[in-house]
C-alpha cells in the first residue's frame, strides 16, 4: 500500500497528486499546478518536460474520499461536484449575510425573511405577467374613478367608506385597519395573478378556504403555521369579512 501511495504522491507538496503529470526524464509525479513553479527536473536537473498521466488521473479519481463537512463517501473525481451541493457547506444569506448551512437556508429564510421572499415572488410574478410593478404608488381602482395606494403589506387601499358594514373594523378601506374594499381586493388579486377562490388577508398573504370552510395562508405565525387546524389572526379576520368579496370568489 505504501508503494502505491508513493507512486501517486506529488514530490513537490507530498500530497496525493492533483491532476498528476509525469516527468519524461525520470517519470516522477507532480501536481499539474506546481509544474509552472519548476524550471528543471528536481531529480536529474534536466530541462523540464512533462505530460499528463492519464492512467494515474483515472486511478486517483476513483479513490474513495470522505467529505470533511458531512462525512459523505464519494470519489476524488466527484468531490468537487459534491461540495457544490453538500448540505453542511456554509452559504451566506443574501438578506442578513449570516453564514448558514446549505440544508438550513430555506428554513432560515422562511423563519426570518418570509416577507422578503413573498415580495420577491409577487414582484417576479407580476413582471412575468406584464403587470405594473408594486413600487408604483398609485393605481386606478377597477370600477371607480378613485385612486388606490399600496400599503406596507402590499395591499391596495383607497381610504373610502365601504358599502358593506365591517365586522372587525370601522369599515374604512385603509391600511390602519387592514381591511380593504372590494375594488381594492380585486387589485390585490390581479397584481398577484391569483385564480378564483383566493383572497389576500390583512397582512398581504394569499389565503384560501380549508376543508372546514375557514381561511388559511400557510404562513408562520407567532406559535405555529396557519393551516388546516390552526389559523393566524389575519385569516380569522378574513372569516369575518370574506362575504363582501363574494363576487371575486
Secondary structure as the mmCIF struct_conf table of DSSP 4:
data_model
#
loop_
_struct_conf.conf_type_id
_struct_conf.id
_struct_conf.beg_label_comp_id
_struct_conf.beg_label_asym_id
_struct_conf.beg_label_seq_id
_struct_conf.end_label_comp_id
_struct_conf.end_label_asym_id
_struct_conf.end_label_seq_id
HELX_RH_AL_P HELX_RH_AL_P1 UNK A 2 UNK A 7
TURN_TY1_P TURN_TY1_P1 UNK A 8 UNK A 8
STRN STRN1 UNK A 9 UNK A 9
TURN_TY1_P TURN_TY1_P2 UNK A 11 UNK A 13
BEND BEND1 UNK A 15 UNK A 15
STRN STRN2 UNK A 16 UNK A 16
HELX_LH_PP_P HELX_LH_PP_P1 UNK A 17 UNK A 17
BEND BEND2 UNK A 18 UNK A 19
STRN STRN3 UNK A 20 UNK A 23
TURN_TY1_P TURN_TY1_P3 UNK A 24 UNK A 26
STRN STRN4 UNK A 29 UNK A 31
HELX_RH_AL_P HELX_RH_AL_P2 UNK A 32 UNK A 35
TURN_TY1_P TURN_TY1_P4 UNK A 36 UNK A 37
BEND BEND3 UNK A 39 UNK A 39
STRN STRN5 UNK A 40 UNK A 40
TURN_TY1_P TURN_TY1_P5 UNK A 42 UNK A 44
HELX_LH_PP_P HELX_LH_PP_P2 UNK A 46 UNK A 46
STRN STRN6 UNK A 47 UNK A 47
HELX_LH_PP_P HELX_LH_PP_P3 UNK A 48 UNK A 48
STRN STRN7 UNK A 50 UNK A 52
HELX_RH_AL_P HELX_RH_AL_P3 UNK A 54 UNK A 61
TURN_TY1_P TURN_TY1_P6 UNK A 62 UNK A 62
BEND BEND4 UNK A 63 UNK A 63
STRN STRN8 UNK A 64 UNK A 66
TURN_TY1_P TURN_TY1_P7 UNK A 68 UNK A 70
STRN STRN9 UNK A 73 UNK A 75
HELX_RH_AL_P HELX_RH_AL_P4 UNK A 76 UNK A 85
TURN_TY1_P TURN_TY1_P8 UNK A 87 UNK A 88
BEND BEND5 UNK A 89 UNK A 89
STRN STRN10 UNK A 90 UNK A 92
TURN_TY1_P TURN_TY1_P9 UNK A 94 UNK A 96
STRN STRN11 UNK A 99 UNK A 101
HELX_RH_3T_P HELX_RH_3T_P1 UNK A 102 UNK A 104
HELX_RH_AL_P HELX_RH_AL_P5 UNK A 105 UNK A 112
HELX_RH_AL_P HELX_RH_AL_P6 UNK A 114 UNK A 128
TURN_TY1_P TURN_TY1_P10 UNK A 129 UNK A 130
HELX_LH_PP_P HELX_LH_PP_P4 UNK A 131 UNK A 133
TURN_TY1_P TURN_TY1_P11 UNK A 134 UNK A 135
BEND BEND6 UNK A 137 UNK A 137
STRN STRN12 UNK A 138 UNK A 140
BEND BEND7 UNK A 142 UNK A 146
STRN STRN13 UNK A 147 UNK A 150
TURN_TY1_P TURN_TY1_P12 UNK A 152 UNK A 153
BEND BEND8 UNK A 154 UNK A 154
STRN STRN14 UNK A 156 UNK A 157
HELX_LH_PP_P HELX_LH_PP_P5 UNK A 160 UNK A 160
STRN STRN15 UNK A 161 UNK A 161
HELX_LH_PP_P HELX_LH_PP_P6 UNK A 162 UNK A 162
BEND BEND9 UNK A 163 UNK A 164
HELX_LH_PP_P HELX_LH_PP_P7 UNK A 165 UNK A 166
BEND BEND10 UNK A 167 UNK A 169
BEND BEND11 UNK A 171 UNK A 171
STRN STRN16 UNK A 172 UNK A 172
BEND BEND12 UNK A 174 UNK A 174
TURN_TY1_P TURN_TY1_P13 UNK A 175 UNK A 177
HELX_RH_AL_P HELX_RH_AL_P7 UNK A 182 UNK A 192
TURN_TY1_P TURN_TY1_P14 UNK A 193 UNK A 193
TURN_TY1_P TURN_TY1_P15 UNK A 196 UNK A 197
STRN STRN17 UNK A 199 UNK A 200
TURN_TY1_P TURN_TY1_P16 UNK A 202 UNK A 203
BEND BEND13 UNK A 204 UNK A 204
STRN STRN18 UNK A 206 UNK A 209
TURN_TY1_P TURN_TY1_P17 UNK A 211 UNK A 212
BEND BEND14 UNK A 213 UNK A 213
STRN STRN19 UNK A 215 UNK A 216
STRN STRN20 UNK A 220 UNK A 220
BEND BEND15 UNK A 222 UNK A 224
STRN STRN21 UNK A 225 UNK A 225
BEND BEND16 UNK A 227 UNK A 229
HELX_RH_AL_P HELX_RH_AL_P8 UNK A 233 UNK A 241
HELX_RH_3T_P HELX_RH_3T_P2 UNK A 242 UNK A 248
#
